[in-house]
Amino acid sequence: MPLLVVEDDDIVRMLTVEVLEELDYTVLEAADAAQALSILKDANQPLDLLMTDIGLPDLSGQELAQLAREIRPLLPVLFASGYAESLNVPAGMHMIGKPFSIDQLRLKVEAILGKH
C-alpha cells in the first residue's frame, strides 16, 4: 500500500517515513506540494493515502489536498498539524495532531485504510 508523505521539515518527514515503513507501508516522500503533485500526476504510481503537513512552503496542505482530489478523486487524505483543533477538515479527509506517537499514527492510518 503506497503512501505519499508531504512534509517540508526534513527531520519530521524522515521520522514519519521511517515509522510508516516499520509498519510495512511503502512510502513515497515529497518536501513540498510541487514534488507531491508530480507524484500524484504519475498515472503509473499507485497511491492509497496522501499524508500532508498543513504548512507547506508553496501551497497549504488544504490546497494540495484539493488538487490531489482533482487528480485522484477517491484518494484518502490525512492532514498533520500542530494546530489540529483549530482546523476545519473537509468531508472525507482526516486529521492527526503533531506531535503524534507511533501508535497514534498506526491507528489513524489503519482506520483510514480499513486495516483494523
C-alpha positions in Angstrom: 0.0 0.0 0.0 1.9 3.1 -1.2 1.5 6.2 0.9 2.7 9.7 0.0 4.1 11.8 2.8 4.4 15.5 2.2 6.4 17.4 4.8 8.8 20.3 4.4 10.6 19.7 7.7 13.3 17.1 6.7 13.6 15.6 10.2 9.8 15.2 10.7 9.4 13.8 7.2 12.3 11.3 7.8 10.8 10.1 11.1 7.3 9.8 9.7 8.5 7.8 6.7 10.6 5.6 9.0 7.7 4.8 11.2 5.4 4.0 8.3 8.0 1.8 6.7 8.4 -0.1 10.0 4.6 -0.6 9.8 5.2 -2.3 6.4 3.9 0.5 4.2 5.6 1.6 1.0 6.3 5.3 1.4 7.0 8.0 -1.2 8.0 11.4 0.1 7.9 15.0 -1.0 9.2 18.1 0.6 6.6 20.4 -1.0 3.4 20.5 -3.0 5.2 20.7 -6.3 7.0 17.4 -5.7 3.8 15.8 -4.4 1.9 16.9 -7.5 4.4 15.4 -9.8 3.9 12.0 -8.0 0.1 12.4 -7.9 0.0 13.1 -11.6 2.0 9.9 -12.4 -0.8 7.6 -13.5 1.6 4.6 -13.2 2.2 5.3 -9.5 -0.5 3.7 -7.2 -1.3 5.6 -4.0 -3.5 4.6 -1.1 -3.1 7.7 1.1 -1.9 11.2 1.0 -0.5 12.4 4.3 0.4 16.1 4.2 1.5 18.8 6.6 -0.8 21.8 6.7 2.0 24.3 6.4 4.0 23.8 3.2 6.3 26.3 1.6 4.4 26.6 -1.7 0.8 25.7 -1.1 -1.2 24.9 2.1 -2.0 21.3 2.8 -5.6 22.0 2.1 -4.8 23.4 -1.3 -2.7 20.4 -2.1 -5.5 18.1 -1.0 -7.9 19.9 -3.2 -5.6 19.5 -6.2 -4.9 15.9 -5.3 -8.6 15.1 -5.2 -9.0 16.7 -8.7 -6.3 14.3 -10.0 -7.3 11.2 -7.8 -10.9 11.8 -6.6 -11.0 8.8 -4.2 -7.6 9.3 -2.6 -7.9 9.4 1.2 -6.1 12.5 2.7 -4.6 12.7 6.2 -3.6 16.2 7.4 -0.8 16.5 10.1 -0.8 19.7 12.1 0.4 21.1 15.4 -2.9 23.1 15.3 -5.3 20.3 14.7 -8.0 21.5 17.0 -8.3 24.8 15.1 -8.6 23.3 11.6 -11.7 22.7 9.6 -11.1 19.3 7.8 -13.1 18.8 4.6 -15.5 15.9 4.4 -13.8 12.6 3.6 -10.5 13.8 4.9 -8.8 13.2 8.2 -6.5 14.9 10.8 -3.8 13.9 13.2 -2.2 16.3 15.6 1.5 16.9 15.9 3.4 15.6 17.7 1.9 12.1 17.3 3.1 8.8 18.7 3.9 5.8 16.5 0.7 4.1 17.9 -1.4 7.2 17.1 -0.1 7.2 13.5 -0.5 3.5 13.1 -4.1 3.5 14.4 -5.0 6.5 12.3 -3.6 5.1 9.0 -5.1 1.7 9.7 -8.5 3.3 10.4 -8.4 5.3 7.1 -7.3 2.4 5.0 -9.7 0.0 6.8 -7.0 -2.3 8.1 -8.0 -2.7 11.7 
